């Protein structure tokens, strides 16, 4: 069974970003794809994305489906036995996945705080994790690590209703 899911990563600037002597930020990927501040494609950008072949935008190894001024929608295709450490590619100084994301995890050594959905019949040995504390805005790697699961199968999110255009200039 092939499952494709997407994850919404809301970007939150942790501190006011001031002009520094850093190199300028390239906000264009290819000839037509542009992104808005704080995103860009060079080391001088506040949040650096990757410009892959054919002007495809990526963050780490993940394909970006949409970019707005404060969020990105990332595709995380279902994959068995993908190390949970890969989530570190979606966590940086100025960004992290929001607590609205739910994570489908595998290879867990104990019970996982659930999302309120049963997955055993659909996916076998998959557990669903979501932040229980609604006062928390972002999911940290440490929170996922405490699930005692070693694999990230995919992630799901509900409620991403913003400009669906990747060209956010």
C-alpha positions as CSV (number, residue, x, y, z in Angstrom):
1,X,0.0,0.0,0.0
2,X,1.4,3.4,-1.0
3,X,0.5,6.3,1.3
4,X,1.3,9.9,0.7
5,X,0.8,12.6,3.3
6,X,1.7,16.1,3.8
7,X,2.9,18.0,6.7
8,X,2.4,21.7,7.4
9,X,5.4,23.4,8.9
10,X,4.5,26.9,10.2
11,X,7.4,29.2,10.3
12,X,7.8,31.3,13.4
13,X,10.6,33.9,13.7
14,X,12.0,33.5,17.2
15,X,13.6,36.9,17.3
16,X,13.5,40.0,15.3
17,X,15.9,39.6,12.4
18,X,18.1,42.6,11.8
19,X,20.2,43.5,8.9
20,X,23.7,42.2,9.4
21,X,26.9,41.9,7.3
22,X,25.7,38.5,6.0
23,X,25.6,37.9,2.2
24,X,22.5,39.0,0.4
25,X,19.6,36.5,0.1
26,X,18.7,35.0,-3.2
27,X,14.9,34.5,-3.2
28,X,14.6,33.0,-6.7
29,X,14.7,29.4,-7.7
30,X,15.0,28.8,-11.5
31,X,13.6,31.5,-13.7
32,X,10.1,32.0,-12.3
33,X,9.8,30.6,-8.8
34,X,10.2,33.3,-6.1
35,X,9.6,33.2,-2.4
36,X,9.1,35.9,0.1
37,X,11.0,36.9,3.2
38,X,12.1,35.1,5.4
39,X,12.7,32.3,2.8
40,X,15.4,32.1,0.2
41,X,17.9,29.9,-1.5
42,X,21.3,31.1,-0.3
43,X,23.3,31.2,3.0
44,X,22.4,34.8,3.5
45,X,18.7,34.0,3.9
46,X,16.9,33.8,7.2
47,X,15.4,30.4,6.4
48,X,17.3,28.6,3.6
49,X,15.5,26.3,1.3
50,X,17.0,24.2,-1.5
51,X,16.5,24.9,-5.2
52,X,16.5,21.4,-6.8
53,X,16.4,20.5,-10.5
54,X,13.7,22.1,-12.6
55,X,13.1,24.8,-9.9
56,X,11.7,22.4,-7.4
57,X,11.8,23.7,-3.8
58,X,13.0,21.4,-1.0
59,X,13.8,21.7,2.7
60,X,16.3,19.0,3.5
61,X,15.3,16.0,1.5
62,X,11.6,16.9,1.4
63,X,9.7,18.4,-1.5
64,X,7.9,21.7,-0.6
65,X,4.4,21.9,-2.0
66,X,3.6,25.5,-1.0
67,X,5.3,28.5,0.4
68,X,3.5,31.5,2.0
69,X,5.0,34.4,4.0
70,X,4.8,32.4,7.2
71,X,4.6,28.7,6.4
72,X,5.5,25.9,4.1
73,X,3.6,22.7,3.2
74,X,6.0,19.8,2.9
75,X,5.4,16.4,1.3
76,X,6.4,13.4,3.5
77,X,5.6,10.3,1.5
78,X,4.9,7.2,3.5
79,X,8.0,5.1,3.9
80,X,8.7,2.2,6.2
81,X,11.6,2.3,8.6
82,X,12.7,5.9,7.8
83,X,14.8,7.1,10.8
84,X,12.9,9.5,13.1
85,X,16.1,11.6,13.0
86,X,15.1,12.8,9.5
87,X,12.7,15.2,11.2
88,X,15.7,17.3,12.3
89,X,15.8,18.6,8.7
90,X,12.5,20.4,9.4
91,X,13.7,22.0,12.6
92,X,16.0,25.0,12.5
93,X,16.8,28.2,14.4
94,X,13.8,30.1,13.0
95,X,11.3,27.3,12.2
96,X,9.8,24.0,13.4
97,X,6.7,21.9,12.7
98,X,3.6,23.1,14.4
99,X,1.8,21.1,17.1
100,X,-1.1,20.7,14.7
101,X,0.9,18.0,12.9
102,X,0.4,14.4,13.7
103,X,3.1,11.8,13.2
104,X,2.7,8.2,12.1
105,X,5.5,6.4,13.8
106,X,6.9,2.8,13.6
107,X,9.1,0.6,15.7
108,X,7.9,1.9,19.1
109,X,9.0,0.2,22.3
110,X,6.1,1.6,24.4
111,X,2.7,3.2,24.2
112,X,2.5,6.4,22.2
113,X,0.1,9.3,23.0
114,X,-2.4,8.9,20.3
115,X,-4.1,11.2,17.8
116,X,-7.5,9.7,18.5
117,X,-7.5,7.5,15.4
118,X,-6.9,3.8,15.1
119,X,-4.3,2.8,12.6
120,X,-3.5,-0.8,13.3
121,X,-6.1,-2.1,10.8
122,X,-4.8,0.2,8.0
123,X,-1.1,0.2,8.5
124,X,-0.1,-2.6,10.8
125,X,2.4,-1.6,13.5
126,X,2.0,2.2,13.2
127,X,1.4,4.5,16.1
128,X,0.0,8.0,15.9
129,X,1.6,10.8,18.0
130,X,0.3,14.4,18.4
131,X,1.2,17.0,21.0
132,X,-1.3,16.7,23.9
133,X,-0.6,20.1,25.3
134,X,-2.4,22.5,23.0
135,X,-0.5,25.4,24.6
136,X,2.6,24.2,22.8
137,X,3.0,25.8,19.4
138,X,5.7,23.6,17.9
139,X,6.8,20.0,18.0
140,X,10.4,19.5,19.0
141,X,12.7,16.7,18.1
142,X,13.0,16.0,21.9
143,X,9.2,15.4,22.1
144,X,9.3,12.9,19.2
145,X,12.3,11.2,20.7
146,X,10.4,10.6,24.0
147,X,7.9,8.5,22.0
148,X,10.5,5.7,22.0
149,X,9.8,5.2,18.3
150,X,12.7,4.8,15.9
151,X,10.9,5.4,12.6
152,X,8.9,8.2,11.0
153,X,6.4,6.6,8.5
154,X,4.7,9.9,7.5
155,X,3.0,12.9,8.9
156,X,-0.5,14.4,8.5
157,X,-1.9,17.9,9.2
158,X,-5.3,19.4,8.9
159,X,-6.3,23.0,8.4
160,X,-3.7,24.4,5.9
161,X,-5.9,26.9,4.0
162,X,-3.7,29.7,2.7
163,X,-2.6,30.8,-0.7
164,X,-1.9,27.6,-2.6
165,X,0.6,29.2,-5.0
166,X,4.3,28.4,-4.6
167,X,5.2,31.6,-6.3
168,X,4.8,33.9,-3.4
169,X,6.4,37.1,-4.8
